[in-house]
Amino acid sequence: MHSEWQLQQAKNSFSQLIKEAIGGSPQRVTVHGKPAAVVVSAEEYERLTKRNKGKLSATLLRPEIGGDDIDFERDRDSGRDNAL
């Protein structure tokens, strides 16, 4: 099972790459050793691109957002002093 493919390898084994993506494992494709693309299943693509038309707060509270690493603390700095 691959999860990273060089472009030529991905072209030669495209059906295998697709089968693994459908199986739930994102497949990364590189060009000259640098990340170029990720192939995911249609189901995963739909989940990732589904637009939530609700409130921003509802979106931020979704479990897949990973709010643990978001800093909501407000900076209390009032800015710089202006001398007129």
mmCIF file of the N, C-alpha and C atoms, coordinates in Angstrom:
data_MODEL
# 
_entry.id   MODEL 
# 
loop_
_atom_site.group_PDB 
_atom_site.id 
_atom_site.type_symbol 
_atom_site.label_atom_id 
_atom_site.label_alt_id 
_atom_site.label_comp_id 
_atom_site.label_asym_id 
_atom_site.label_entity_id 
_atom_site.label_seq_id 
_atom_site.pdbx_PDB_ins_code 
_atom_site.Cartn_x 
_atom_site.Cartn_y 
_atom_site.Cartn_z 
_atom_site.occupancy 
_atom_site.B_iso_or_equiv 
_atom_site.pdbx_formal_charge 
_atom_site.auth_seq_id 
_atom_site.auth_comp_id 
_atom_site.auth_asym_id 
_atom_site.auth_atom_id 
_atom_site.pdbx_PDB_model_num 
ATOM 1   N N  . MET A 1 1  ? 0.833   -1.193 0.000   1.00 0.00 ? 1  MET A N  1 
ATOM 2   C CA . MET A 1 1  ? 0.000   0.000  0.000   1.00 0.00 ? 1  MET A CA 1 
ATOM 3   C C  . MET A 1 1  ? 0.870   1.247  0.000   1.00 0.00 ? 1  MET A C  1 
ATOM 4   N N  . HIS A 1 2  ? 0.613   2.117  -0.925  1.00 0.00 ? 2  HIS A N  1 
ATOM 5   C CA . HIS A 1 2  ? 1.316   3.386  -1.003  1.00 0.00 ? 2  HIS A CA 1 
ATOM 6   C C  . HIS A 1 2  ? 0.473   4.477  -0.364  1.00 0.00 ? 2  HIS A C  1 
ATOM 7   N N  . SER A 1 3  ? 1.116   5.541  0.011   1.00 0.00 ? 3  SER A N  1 
ATOM 8   C CA . SER A 1 3  ? 0.387   6.751  0.358   1.00 0.00 ? 3  SER A CA 1 
ATOM 9   C C  . SER A 1 3  ? 1.054   7.931  -0.329  1.00 0.00 ? 3  SER A C  1 
ATOM 10  N N  . GLU A 1 4  ? 2.254   7.705  -0.880  1.00 0.00 ? 4  GLU A N  1 
ATOM 11  C CA . GLU A 1 4  ? 2.941   8.750  -1.636  1.00 0.00 ? 4  GLU A CA 1 
ATOM 12  C C  . GLU A 1 4  ? 3.473   8.157  -2.928  1.00 0.00 ? 4  GLU A C  1 
ATOM 13  N N  . TRP A 1 5  ? 3.213   8.851  -4.016  1.00 0.00 ? 5  TRP A N  1 
ATOM 14  C CA . TRP A 1 5  ? 3.568   8.364  -5.345  1.00 0.00 ? 5  TRP A CA 1 
ATOM 15  C C  . TRP A 1 5  ? 4.349   9.439  -6.100  1.00 0.00 ? 5  TRP A C  1 
ATOM 16  N N  . GLN A 1 6  ? 5.371   9.027  -6.842  1.00 0.00 ? 6  GLN A N  1 
ATOM 17  C CA . GLN A 1 6  ? 5.996   9.930  -7.796  1.00 0.00 ? 6  GLN A CA 1 
ATOM 18  C C  . GLN A 1 6  ? 5.055   10.005 -8.996  1.00 0.00 ? 6  GLN A C  1 
ATOM 19  N N  . LEU A 1 7  ? 5.052   11.112 -9.701  1.00 0.00 ? 7  LEU A N  1 
ATOM 20  C CA . LEU A 1 7  ? 4.100   11.327 -10.787 1.00 0.00 ? 7  LEU A CA 1 
ATOM 21  C C  . LEU A 1 7  ? 4.102   10.181 -11.800 1.00 0.00 ? 7  LEU A C  1 
ATOM 22  N N  . GLN A 1 8  ? 5.255   9.770  -12.256 1.00 0.00 ? 8  GLN A N  1 
ATOM 23  C CA . GLN A 1 8  ? 5.327   8.692  -13.254 1.00 0.00 ? 8  GLN A CA 1 
ATOM 24  C C  . GLN A 1 8  ? 4.741   7.400  -12.695 1.00 0.00 ? 8  GLN A C  1 
ATOM 25  N N  . GLN A 1 9  ? 5.046   7.109  -11.448 1.00 0.00 ? 9  GLN A N  1 
ATOM 26  C CA . GLN A 1 9  ? 4.515   5.913  -10.785 1.00 0.00 ? 9  GLN A CA 1 
ATOM 27  C C  . GLN A 1 9  ? 2.991   6.011  -10.665 1.00 0.00 ? 9  GLN A C  1 
ATOM 28  N N  . ALA A 1 10 ? 2.492   7.206  -10.337 1.00 0.00 ? 10 ALA A N  1 
ATOM 29  C CA . ALA A 1 10 ? 1.041   7.412  -10.217 1.00 0.00 ? 10 ALA A CA 1 
ATOM 30  C C  . ALA A 1 10 ? 0.354   7.206  -11.567 1.00 0.00 ? 10 ALA A C  1 
ATOM 31  N N  . LYS A 1 11 ? 0.973   7.693  -12.641 1.00 0.00 ? 11 LYS A N  1 
ATOM 32  C CA . LYS A 1 11 ? 0.394   7.515  -13.973 1.00 0.00 ? 11 LYS A CA 1 
ATOM 33  C C  . LYS A 1 11 ? 0.358   6.040  -14.358 1.00 0.00 ? 11 LYS A C  1 
ATOM 34  N N  . ASN A 1 12 ? 1.427   5.322  -14.058 1.00 0.00 ? 12 ASN A N  1 
ATOM 35  C CA . ASN A 1 12 ? 1.506   3.905  -14.429 1.00 0.00 ? 12 ASN A CA 1 
ATOM 36  C C  . ASN A 1 12 ? 0.574   3.029  -13.601 1.00 0.00 ? 12 ASN A C  1 
ATOM 37  N N  . SER A 1 13 ? 0.269   3.440  -12.381 1.00 0.00 ? 13 SER A N  1 
ATOM 38  C CA . SER A 1 13 ? -0.568  2.629  -11.481 1.00 0.00 ? 13 SER A CA 1 
ATOM 39  C C  . SER A 1 13 ? -1.800  3.401  -11.037 1.00 0.00 ? 13 SER A C  1 
ATOM 40  N N  . PHE A 1 14 ? -2.383  4.161  -11.968 1.00 0.00 ? 14 PHE A N  1 
ATOM 41  C CA . PHE A 1 14 ? -3.488  5.044  -11.613 1.00 0.00 ? 14 PHE A CA 1 
ATOM 42  C C  . PHE A 1 14 ? -4.671  4.302  -10.985 1.00 0.00 ? 14 PHE A C  1 
ATOM 43  N N  . SER A 1 15 ? -5.020  3.148  -11.505 1.00 0.00 ? 15 SER A N  1 
ATOM 44  C CA . SER A 1 15 ? -6.164  2.410  -10.954 1.00 0.00 ? 15 SER A CA 1 
ATOM 45  C C  . SER A 1 15 ? -5.898  1.992  -9.513  1.00 0.00 ? 15 SER A C  1 
ATOM 46  N N  . GLN A 1 16 ? -4.679  1.600  -9.206  1.00 0.00 ? 16 GLN A N  1 
ATOM 47  C CA . GLN A 1 16 ? -4.330  1.240  -7.828  1.00 0.00 ? 16 GLN A CA 1 
ATOM 48  C C  . GLN A 1 16 ? -4.387  2.468  -6.920  1.00 0.00 ? 16 GLN A C  1 
ATOM 49  N N  . LEU A 1 17 ? -3.892  3.594  -7.410  1.00 0.00 ? 17 LEU A N  1 
ATOM 50  C CA . LEU A 1 17 ? -3.940  4.849  -6.650  1.00 0.00 ? 17 LEU A CA 1 
ATOM 51  C C  . LEU A 1 17 ? -5.390  5.191  -6.310  1.00 0.00 ? 17 LEU A C  1 
ATOM 52  N N  . ILE A 1 18 ? -6.283  5.074  -7.289  1.00 0.00 ? 18 ILE A N  1 
ATOM 53  C CA . ILE A 1 18 ? -7.704  5.379  -7.072  1.00 0.00 ? 18 ILE A CA 1 
ATOM 54  C C  . ILE A 1 18 ? -8.320  4.412  -6.069  1.00 0.00 ? 18 ILE A C  1 
ATOM 55  N N  . LYS A 1 19 ? -8.017  3.129  -6.186  1.00 0.00 ? 19 LYS A N  1 
ATOM 56  C CA . LYS A 1 19 ? -8.566  2.138  -5.254  1.00 0.00 ? 19 LYS A CA 1 
ATOM 57  C C  . LYS A 1 19 ? -8.158  2.454  -3.820  1.00 0.00 ? 19 LYS A C  1 
ATOM 58  N N  . GLU A 1 20 ? -6.916  2.875  -3.623  1.00 0.00 ? 20 GLU A N  1 
ATOM 59  C CA . GLU A 1 20 ? -6.456  3.195  -2.275  1.00 0.00 ? 20 GLU A CA 1 
ATOM 60  C C  . GLU A 1 20 ? -7.111  4.465  -1.758  1.00 0.00 ? 20 GLU A C  1 
ATOM 61  N N  . ALA A 1 21 ? -7.332  5.437  -2.631  1.00 0.00 ? 21 ALA A N  1 
ATOM 62  C CA . ALA A 1 21 ? -8.035  6.659  -2.220  1.00 0.00 ? 21 ALA A CA 1 
ATOM 63  C C  . ALA A 1 21 ? -9.477  6.340  -1.840  1.00 0.00 ? 21 ALA A C  1 
ATOM 64  N N  . ILE A 1 22 ? -10.129 5.495  -2.622  1.00 0.00 ? 22 ILE A N  1 
ATOM 65  C CA . ILE A 1 22 ? -11.504 5.087  -2.315  1.00 0.00 ? 22 ILE A CA 1 
ATOM 66  C C  . ILE A 1 22 ? -11.550 4.343  -0.985  1.00 0.00 ? 22 ILE A C  1 
ATOM 67  N N  . GLY A 1 23 ? -10.494 3.608  -0.692  1.00 0.00 ? 23 GLY A N  1 
ATOM 68  C CA . GLY A 1 23 ? -10.404 2.867  0.563   1.00 0.00 ? 23 GLY A CA 1 
ATOM 69  C C  . GLY A 1 23 ? -10.214 3.752  1.792   1.00 0.00 ? 23 GLY A C  1 
ATOM 70  N N  . GLY A 1 24 ? -10.103 5.053  1.580   1.00 0.00 ? 24 GLY A N  1 
ATOM 71  C CA . GLY A 1 24 ? -10.029 5.974  2.705   1.00 0.00 ? 24 GLY A CA 1 
ATOM 72  C C  . GLY A 1 24 ? -8.644  6.508  3.017   1.00 0.00 ? 24 GLY A C  1 
ATOM 73  N N  . SER A 1 25 ? -7.668  6.162  2.197   1.00 0.00 ? 25 SER A N  1 
ATOM 74  C CA . SER A 1 25 ? -6.305  6.621  2.435   1.00 0.00 ? 25 SER A CA 1 
ATOM 75  C C  . SER A 1 25 ? -5.928  7.689  1.407   1.00 0.00 ? 25 SER A C  1 
ATOM 76  N N  . PRO A 1 26 ? -5.795  8.954  1.808   1.00 0.00 ? 26 PRO A N  1 
ATOM 77  C CA . PRO A 1 26 ? -5.405  9.993  0.851   1.00 0.00 ? 26 PRO A CA 1 
ATOM 78  C C  . PRO A 1 26 ? -4.074  9.635  0.197   1.00 0.00 ? 26 PRO A C  1 
ATOM 79  N N  . GLN A 1 27 ? -3.978  9.856  -1.102  1.00 0.00 ? 27 GLN A N  1 
ATOM 80  C CA . GLN A 1 27 ? -2.786  9.505  -1.864  1.00 0.00 ? 27 GLN A CA 1 
ATOM 81  C C  . GLN A 1 27 ? -2.084  10.786 -2.317  1.00 0.00 ? 27 GLN A C  1 
ATOM 82  N N  . ARG A 1 28 ? -0.839  10.950 -1.898  1.00 0.00 ? 28 ARG A N  1 
ATOM 83  C CA . ARG A 1 28 ? -0.064  12.144 -2.245  1.00 0.00 ? 28 ARG A CA 1 
ATOM 84  C C  . ARG A 1 28 ? 0.777   11.858 -3.490  1.00 0.00 ? 28 ARG A C  1 
ATOM 85  N N  . VAL A 1 29 ? 0.784   12.825 -4.407  1.00 0.00 ? 29 VAL A N  1 
ATOM 86  C CA . VAL A 1 29 ? 1.562   12.697 -5.636  1.00 0.00 ? 29 VAL A CA 1 
ATOM 87  C C  . VAL A 1 29 ? 2.630   13.790 -5.623  1.00 0.00 ? 29 VAL A C  1 
ATOM 88  N N  . THR A 1 30 ? 3.874   13.400 -5.911  1.00 0.00 ? 30 THR A N  1 
ATOM 89  C CA . THR A 1 30 ? 4.976   14.354 -5.923  1.00 0.00 ? 30 THR A CA 1 
ATOM 90  C C  . THR A 1 30 ? 5.512   14.529 -7.338  1.00 0.00 ? 30 THR A C  1 
ATOM 91  N N  . VAL A 1 31 ? 6.059   15.709 -7.589  1.00 0.00 ? 31 VAL A N  1 
ATOM 92  C CA . VAL A 1 31 ? 6.735   16.003 -8.847  1.00 0.00 ? 31 VAL A CA 1 
ATOM 93  C C  . VAL A 1 31 ? 8.131   16.502 -8.477  1.00 0.00 ? 31 VAL A C  1 
ATOM 94  N N  . HIS A 1 32 ? 9.130   15.800 -8.933  1.00 0.00 ? 32 HIS A N  1 
ATOM 95  C CA . HIS A 1 32 ? 10.518  16.113 -8.593  1.00 0.00 ? 32 HIS A CA 1 
ATOM 96  C C  . HIS A 1 32 ? 10.719  16.160 -7.080  1.00 0.00 ? 32 HIS A C  1 
ATOM 97  N N  . GLY A 1 33 ? 10.051  15.253 -6.377  1.00 0.00 ? 33 GLY A N  1 
ATOM 98  C CA . GLY A 1 33 ? 10.214  15.136 -4.931  1.00 0.00 ? 33 GLY A CA 1 
ATOM 99  C C  . GLY A 1 33 ? 9.440   16.137 -4.104  1.00 0.00 ? 33 GLY A C  1 
ATOM 100 N N  . LYS A 1 34 ? 8.693   17.015 -4.755  1.00 0.00 ? 34 LYS A N  1 
ATOM 101 C CA . LYS A 1 34 ? 7.920   18.025 -4.030  1.00 0.00 ? 34 LYS A CA 1 
ATOM 102 C C  . LYS A 1 34 ? 6.437   17.705 -4.113  1.00 0.00 ? 34 LYS A C  1 
ATOM 103 N N  . PRO A 1 35 ? 5.678   17.904 -3.025  1.00 0.00 ? 35 PRO A N  1 
ATOM 104 C CA . PRO A 1 35 ? 4.240   17.628 -3.042  1.00 0.00 ? 35 PRO A CA 1 
ATOM 105 C C  . PRO A 1 35 ? 3.546   18.417 -4.150  1.00 0.00 ? 35 PRO A C  1 
ATOM 106 N N  . ALA A 1 36 ? 2.698   17.732 -4.917  1.00 0.00 ? 36 ALA A N  1 
ATOM 107 C CA . ALA A 1 36 ? 2.003   18.384 -6.027  1.00 0.00 ? 36 ALA A CA 1 
ATOM 108 C C  . ALA A 1 36 ? 0.493   18.245 -5.932  1.00 0.00 ? 36 ALA A C  1 
ATOM 109 N N  . ALA A 1 37 ? 0.011   17.104 -5.455  1.00 0.00 ? 37 ALA A N  1 
ATOM 110 C CA . ALA A 1 37 ? -1.429  16.873 -5.423  1.00 0.00 ? 37 ALA A CA 1 
ATOM 111 C C  . ALA A 1 37 ? -1.753  15.792 -4.399  1.00 0.00 ? 37 ALA A C  1 
ATOM 112 N N  . VAL A 1 38 ? -3.016  15.790 -3.987  1.00 0.00 ? 38 VAL A N  1 
ATOM 113 C CA . VAL A 1 38 ? -3.524  14.743 -3.106  1.00 0.00 ? 38 VAL A CA 1 
ATOM 114 C C  . VAL A 1 38 ? -4.804  14.214 -3.730  1.00 0.00 ? 38 VAL A C  1 
ATOM 115 N N  . VAL A 1 39 ? -4.907  12.907 -3.845  1.00 0.00 ? 39 VAL A N  1 
ATOM 116 C CA . VAL A 1 39 ? -6.104  12.273 -4.394  1.00 0.00 ? 39 VAL A CA 1 
ATOM 117 C C  . VAL A 1 39 ? -6.890  11.688 -3.234  1.00 0.00 ? 39 VAL A C  1 
ATOM 118 N N  . VAL A 1 40 ? -8.160  12.090 -3.131  1.00 0.00 ? 40 VAL A N  1 
ATOM 119 C CA . VAL A 1 40 ? -9.052  11.561 -2.100  1.00 0.00 ? 40 VAL A CA 1 
ATOM 120 C C  . VAL A 1 40 ? -10.295 11.008 -2.775  1.00 0.00 ? 40 VAL A C  1 
ATOM 121 N N  . SER A 1 41 ? -11.054 10.212 -2.047  1.00 0.00 ? 41 SER A N  1 
ATOM 122 C CA . SER A 1 41 ? -12.288 9.655  -2.604  1.00 0.00 ? 41 SER A CA 1 
ATOM 123 C C  . SER A 1 41 ? -13.300 10.777 -2.835  1.00 0.00 ? 41 SER A C  1 
ATOM 124 N N  . ALA A 1 42 ? -14.263 10.514 -3.701  1.00 0.00 ? 42 ALA A N  1 
ATOM 125 C CA . ALA A 1 42 ? -15.320 11.490 -3.966  1.00 0.00 ? 42 ALA A CA 1 
ATOM 126 C C  . ALA A 1 42 ? -16.097 11.782 -2.680  1.00 0.00 ? 42 ALA A C  1 
ATOM 127 N N  . GLU A 1 43 ? -16.312 10.756 -1.871  1.00 0.00 ? 43 GLU A N  1 
ATOM 128 C CA . GLU A 1 43 ? -17.026 10.936 -0.603  1.00 0.00 ? 43 GLU A CA 1 
ATOM 129 C C  . GLU A 1 43 ? -16.268 11.888 0.326   1.00 0.00 ? 43 GLU A C  1 
ATOM 130 N N  . GLU A 1 44 ? -14.957 11.715 0.430   1.00 0.00 ? 44 GLU A N  1 
ATOM 131 C CA . GLU A 1 44 ? -14.146 12.592 1.273   1.00 0.00 ? 44 GLU A CA 1 
ATOM 132 C C  . GLU A 1 44 ? -14.108 14.007 0.712   1.00 0.00 ? 44 GLU A C  1 
ATOM 133 N N  . TYR A 1 45 ? -14.042 14.134 -0.609  1.00 0.00 ? 45 TYR A N  1 
ATOM 134 C CA . TYR A 1 45 ? -14.052 15.451 -1.239  1.00 0.00 ? 45 TYR A CA 1 
ATOM 135 C C  . TYR A 1 45 ? -15.348 16.188 -0.914  1.00 0.00 ? 45 TYR A C  1 
ATOM 136 N N  . GLU A 1 46 ? -16.476 15.484 -1.022  1.00 0.00 ? 46 GLU A N  1 
ATOM 137 C CA . GLU A 1 46 ? -17.765 16.095 -0.709  1.00 0.00 ? 46 GLU A CA 1 
ATOM 138 C C  . GLU A 1 46 ? -17.816 16.538 0.753   1.00 0.00 ? 46 GLU A C  1 
ATOM 139 N N  . ARG A 1 47 ? -17.294 15.714 1.642   1.00 0.00 ? 47 ARG A N  1 
ATOM 140 C CA . ARG A 1 47 ? -17.285 16.067 3.061   1.00 0.00 ? 47 ARG A CA 1 
ATOM 141 C C  . ARG A 1 47 ? -16.430 17.314 3.309   1.00 0.00 ? 47 ARG A C  1 
ATOM 142 N N  . LEU A 1 48 ? -15.305 17.387 2.638   1.00 0.00 ? 48 LEU A N  1 
ATOM 143 C CA . LEU A 1 48 ? -14.400 18.512 2.839   1.00 0.00 ? 48 LEU A CA 1 
ATOM 144 C C  . LEU A 1 48 ? -14.908 19.810 2.229   1.00 0.00 ? 48 LEU A C  1 
ATOM 145 N N  . THR A 1 49 ? -15.672 19.713 1.150   1.00 0.00 ? 49 THR A N  1 
ATOM 146 C CA . THR A 1 49 ? -16.127 20.925 0.463   1.00 0.00 ? 49 THR A CA 1 
ATOM 147 C C  . THR A 1 49 ? -17.558 21.311 0.800   1.00 0.00 ? 49 THR A C  1 
ATOM 148 N N  . LYS A 1 50 ? -18.230 20.515 1.598   1.00 0.00 ? 50 LYS A N  1 
ATOM 149 C CA . LYS A 1 50 ? -19.607 20.814 1.979   1.00 0.00 ? 50 LYS A CA 1 
ATOM 150 C C  . LYS A 1 50 ? -19.650 22.147 2.711   1.00 0.00 ? 50 LYS A C  1 
ATOM 151 N N  . ARG A 1 51 ? -20.488 23.026 2.266   1.00 0.00 ? 51 ARG A N  1 
ATOM 152 C CA . ARG A 1 51 ? -20.586 24.352 2.876   1.00 0.00 ? 51 ARG A CA 1 
ATOM 153 C C  . ARG A 1 51 ? -21.645 24.339 3.969   1.00 0.00 ? 51 ARG A C  1 
ATOM 154 N N  . ASN A 1 52 ? -21.238 24.841 5.126   1.00 0.00 ? 52 ASN A N  1 
ATOM 155 C CA . ASN A 1 52 ? -22.162 24.965 6.244   1.00 0.00 ? 52 ASN A CA 1 
ATOM 156 C C  . ASN A 1 52 ? -22.785 26.352 6.177   1.00 0.00 ? 52 ASN A C  1 
ATOM 157 N N  . LYS A 1 53 ? -24.093 26.416 5.948   1.00 0.00 ? 53 LYS A N  1 
ATOM 158 C CA . LYS A 1 53 ? -24.761 27.700 5.806   1.00 0.00 ? 53 LYS A CA 1 
ATOM 159 C C  . LYS A 1 53 ? -25.259 28.234 7.141   1.00 0.00 ? 53 LYS A C  1 
ATOM 160 N N  . GLY A 1 54 ? -24.813 27.599 8.227   1.00 0.00 ? 54 GLY A N  1 
ATOM 161 C CA . GLY A 1 54 ? -25.206 28.050 9.548   1.00 0.00 ? 54 GLY A CA 1 
ATOM 162 C C  . GLY A 1 54 ? -24.334 29.190 10.031  1.00 0.00 ? 54 GLY A C  1 
ATOM 163 N N  . LYS A 1 55 ? -24.365 29.401 11.315  1.00 0.00 ? 55 LYS A N  1 
ATOM 164 C CA . LYS A 1 55 ? -23.594 30.468 11.920  1.00 0.00 ? 55 LYS A CA 1 
ATOM 165 C C  . LYS A 1 55 ? -22.116 30.095 11.997  1.00 0.00 ? 55 LYS A C  1 
ATOM 166 N N  . LEU A 1 56 ? -21.262 31.110 12.051  1.00 0.00 ? 56 LEU A N  1 
ATOM 167 C CA . LEU A 1 56 ? -19.834 30.888 12.188  1.00 0.00 ? 56 LEU A CA 1 
ATOM 168 C C  . LEU A 1 56 ? -19.538 30.106 13.465  1.00 0.00 ? 56 LEU A C  1 
ATOM 169 N N  . SER A 1 57 ? -20.236 30.427 14.538  1.00 0.00 ? 57 SER A N  1 
ATOM 170 C CA . SER A 1 57 ? -19.992 29.735 15.809  1.00 0.00 ? 57 SER A CA 1 
ATOM 171 C C  . SER A 1 57 ? -20.281 28.242 15.675  1.00 0.00 ? 57 SER A C  1 
ATOM 172 N N  . ALA A 1 58 ? -21.305 27.879 14.925  1.00 0.00 ? 58 ALA A N  1 
ATOM 173 C CA . ALA A 1 58 ? -21.629 26.466 14.731  1.00 0.00 ? 58 ALA A CA 1 
ATOM 174 C C  . ALA A 1 58 ? -20.518 25.773 13.940  1.00 0.00 ? 58 ALA A C  1 
ATOM 175 N N  . THR A 1 59 ? -19.973 26.464 12.967  1.00 0.00 ? 59 THR A N  1 
ATOM 176 C CA . THR A 1 59 ? -18.883 25.901 12.182  1.00 0.00 ? 59 THR A CA 1 
ATOM 177 C C  . THR A 1 59 ? -17.647 25.691 13.038  1.00 0.00 ? 59 THR A C  1 
ATOM 178 N N  . LEU A 1 60 ? -17.316 26.682 13.861  1.00 0.00 ? 60 LEU A N  1 
ATOM 179 C CA . LEU A 1 60 ? -16.121 26.587 14.698  1.00 0.00 ? 60 LEU A CA 1 
ATOM 180 C C  . LEU A 1 60 ? -16.246 25.503 15.764  1.00 0.00 ? 60 LEU A C  1 
ATOM 181 N N  . LEU A 1 61 ? -17.466 25.152 16.122  1.00 0.00 ? 61 LEU A N  1 
ATOM 182 C CA . LEU A 1 61 ? -17.676 24.130 17.149  1.00 0.00 ? 61 LEU A CA 1 
ATOM 183 C C  . LEU A 1 61 ? -17.719 22.713 16.585  1.00 0.00 ? 61 LEU A C  1 
ATOM 184 N N  . ARG A 1 62 ? -17.657 22.566 15.272  1.00 0.00 ? 62 ARG A N  1 
ATOM 185 C CA . ARG A 1 62 ? -17.658 21.223 14.685  1.00 0.00 ? 62 ARG A CA 1 
ATOM 186 C C  . ARG A 1 62 ? -16.406 20.483 15.117  1.00 0.00 ? 62 ARG A C  1 
ATOM 187 N N  . PRO A 1 63 ? -16.525 19.201 15.451  1.00 0.00 ? 63 PRO A N  1 
ATOM 188 C CA . PRO A 1 63 ? -15.384 18.443 15.972  1.00 0.00 ? 63 PRO A CA 1 
ATOM 189 C C  . PRO A 1 63 ? -14.187 18.379 15.031  1.00 0.00 ? 63 PRO A C  1 
ATOM 190 N N  . GLU A 1 64 ? -14.430 18.333 13.710  1.00 0.00 ? 64 GLU A N  1 
ATOM 191 C CA . GLU A 1 64 ? -13.304 18.190 12.787  1.00 0.00 ? 64 GLU A CA 1 
ATOM 192 C C  . GLU A 1 64 ? -12.508 19.477 12.608  1.00 0.00 ? 64 GLU A C  1 
ATOM 193 N N  . ILE A 1 65 ? -13.001 20.591 13.130  1.00 0.00 ? 65 ILE A N  1 
ATOM 194 C CA . ILE A 1 65 ? -12.269 21.851 13.037  1.00 0.00 ? 65 ILE A CA 1 
ATOM 195 C C  . ILE A 1 65 ? -11.023 21.804 13.912  1.00 0.00 ? 65 ILE A C  1 
ATOM 196 N N  . GLY A 1 66 ? -11.082 21.100 15.036  1.00 0.00 ? 66 GLY A N  1 
ATOM 197 C CA . GLY A 1 66 ? -9.920  20.992 15.908  1.00 0.00 ? 66 GLY A CA 1 
ATOM 198 C C  . GLY A 1 66 ? -9.666  22.272 16.673  1.00 0.00 ? 66 GLY A C  1 
ATOM 199 N N  . GLY A 1 67 ? -10.659 22.771 17.362  1.00 0.00 ? 67 GLY A N  1 
ATOM 200 C CA . GLY A 1 67 ? -10.574 24.041 18.074  1.00 0.00 ? 67 GLY A CA 1 
ATOM 201 C C  . GLY A 1 67 ? -9.533  24.100 19.164  1.00 0.00 ? 67 GLY A C  1 
ATOM 202 N N  . ASP A 1 68 ? -8.918  22.965 19.512  1.00 0.00 ? 68 ASP A N  1 
ATOM 203 C CA . ASP A 1 68 ? -7.913  22.969 20.577  1.00 0.00 ? 68 ASP A CA 1 
ATOM 204 C C  . ASP A 1 68 ? -6.722  23.856 20.236  1.00 0.00 ? 68 ASP A C  1 
ATOM 205 N N  . ASP A 1 69 ? -6.411  23.976 18.952  1.00 0.00 ? 69 ASP A N  1 
ATOM 206 C CA . ASP A 1 69 ? -5.234  24.752 18.578  1.00 0.00 ? 69 ASP A CA 1 
ATOM 207 C C  . ASP A 1 69 ? -5.567  26.166 18.105  1.00 0.00 ? 69 ASP A C  1 
ATOM 208 N N  . ILE A 1 70 ? -6.819  26.586 18.238  1.00 0.00 ? 70 ILE A N  1 
ATOM 209 C CA . ILE A 1 70 ? -7.213  27.939 17.853  1.00 0.00 ? 70 ILE A CA 1 
ATOM 210 C C  . ILE A 1 70 ? -7.191  28.819 19.098  1.00 0.00 ? 70 ILE A C  1 
ATOM 211 N N  . ASP A 1 71 ? -6.518  29.950 19.002  1.00 0.00 ? 71 ASP A N  1 
ATOM 212 C CA . ASP A 1 71 ? -6.415  30.876 20.126  1.00 0.00 ? 71 ASP A CA 1 
ATOM 213 C C  . ASP A 1 71 ? -7.479  31.960 19.959  1.00 0.00 ? 71 ASP A C  1 
ATOM 214 N N  . PHE A 1 72 ? -8.477  31.961 20.829  1.00 0.00 ? 72 PHE A N  1 
ATOM 215 C CA . PHE A 1 72 ? -9.553  32.938 20.762  1.00 0.00 ? 72 PHE A CA 1 
ATOM 216 C C  . PHE A 1 72 ? -9.320  34.124 21.697  1.00 0.00 ? 72 PHE A C  1 
ATOM 217 N N  . GLU A 1 73 ? -8.182  34.141 22.387  1.00 0.00 ? 73 GLU A N  1 
ATOM 218 C CA . GLU A 1 73 ? -7.919  35.217 23.323  1.00 0.00 ? 73 GLU A CA 1 
ATOM 219 C C  . GLU A 1 73 ? -7.658  36.509 22.561  1.00 0.00 ? 73 GLU A C  1 
ATOM 220 N N  . ARG A 1 74 ? -8.228  37.589 23.065  1.00 0.00 ? 74 ARG A N  1 
ATOM 221 C CA . ARG A 1 74 ? -8.133  38.885 22.411  1.00 0.00 ? 74 ARG A CA 1 
ATOM 222 C C  . ARG A 1 74 ? -6.938  39.661 22.942  1.00 0.00 ? 74 ARG A C  1 
ATOM 223 N N  . ASP A 1 75 ? -6.205  40.309 22.048  1.00 0.00 ? 75 ASP A N  1 
ATOM 224 C CA . ASP A 1 75 ? -5.071  41.141 22.439  1.00 0.00 ? 75 ASP A CA 1 
ATOM 225 C C  . ASP A 1 75 ? -5.611  42.408 23.087  1.00 0.00 ? 75 ASP A C  1 
ATOM 226 N N  . ARG A 1 76 ? -5.165  42.717 24.266  1.00 0.00 ? 76 ARG A N  1 
ATOM 227 C CA . ARG A 1 76 ? -5.653  43.893 25.014  1.00 0.00 ? 76 ARG A CA 1 
ATOM 228 C C  . ARG A 1 76 ? -4.831  45.155 24.727  1.00 0.00 ? 76 ARG A C  1 
ATOM 229 N N  . ASP A 1 77 ? -3.882  45.064 23.806  1.00 0.00 ? 77 ASP A N  1 
ATOM 230 C CA . ASP A 1 77 ? -3.083  46.223 23.450  1.00 0.00 ? 77 ASP A CA 1 
ATOM 231 C C  . ASP A 1 77 ? -3.986  47.263 22.797  1.00 0.00 ? 77 ASP A C  1 
ATOM 232 N N  . SER A 1 78 ? -3.915  48.508 23.268  1.00 0.00 ? 78 SER A N  1 
ATOM 233 C CA . SER A 1 78 ? -4.799  49.563 22.748  1.00 0.00 ? 78 SER A CA 1 
ATOM 234 C C  . SER A 1 78 ? -4.184  50.283 21.558  1.00 0.00 ? 78 SER A C  1 
ATOM 235 N N  . GLY A 1 79 ? -3.064  49.833 21.095  1.00 0.00 ? 79 GLY A N  1 
ATOM 236 C CA . GLY A 1 79 ? -2.429  50.475 19.955  1.00 0.00 ? 79 GLY A CA 1 
ATOM 237 C C  . GLY A 1 79 ? -1.362  51.451 20.401  1.00 0.00 ? 79 GLY A C  1 
ATOM 238 N N  . ARG A 1 80 ? -0.910  52.234 19.491  1.00 0.00 ? 80 ARG A N  1 
ATOM 239 C CA . ARG A 1 80 ? 0.151   53.191 19.832  1.00 0.00 ? 80 ARG A CA 1 
ATOM 240 C C  . ARG A 1 80 ? -0.441  54.541 20.231  1.00 0.00 ? 80 ARG A C  1 
ATOM 241 N N  . ASP A 1 81 ? 0.333   55.311 20.974  1.00 0.00 ? 81 ASP A N  1 
ATOM 242 C CA . ASP A 1 81 ? -0.087  56.645 21.376  1.00 0.00 ? 81 ASP A CA 1 
ATOM 243 C C  . ASP A 1 81 ? 0.124   57.589 20.206  1.00 0.00 ? 81 ASP A C  1 
ATOM 244 N N  . ASN A 1 82 ? -0.840  58.441 19.987  1.00 0.00 ? 82 ASN A N  1 
ATOM 245 C CA . ASN A 1 82 ? -0.741  59.448 18.933  1.00 0.00 ? 82 ASN A CA 1 
ATOM 246 C C  . ASN A 1 82 ? -0.498  60.806 19.554  1.00 0.00 ? 82 ASN A C  1 
ATOM 247 N N  . ALA A 1 83 ? 0.588   61.427 19.177  1.00 0.00 ? 83 ALA A N  1 
ATOM 248 C CA . ALA A 1 83 ? 0.871   62.775 19.675  1.00 0.00 ? 83 ALA A CA 1 
ATOM 249 C C  . ALA A 1 83 ? 0.495   63.738 18.565  1.00 0.00 ? 83 ALA A C  1 
ATOM 250 N N  . LEU A 1 84 ? -0.465  64.580 18.828  1.00 0.00 ? 84 LEU A N  1 
ATOM 251 C CA . LEU A 1 84 ? -0.926  65.538 17.810  1.00 0.00 ? 84 LEU A CA 1 
ATOM 252 C C  . LEU A 1 84 ? -0.372  66.914 18.056  1.00 0.00 ? 84 LEU A C  1 
# 
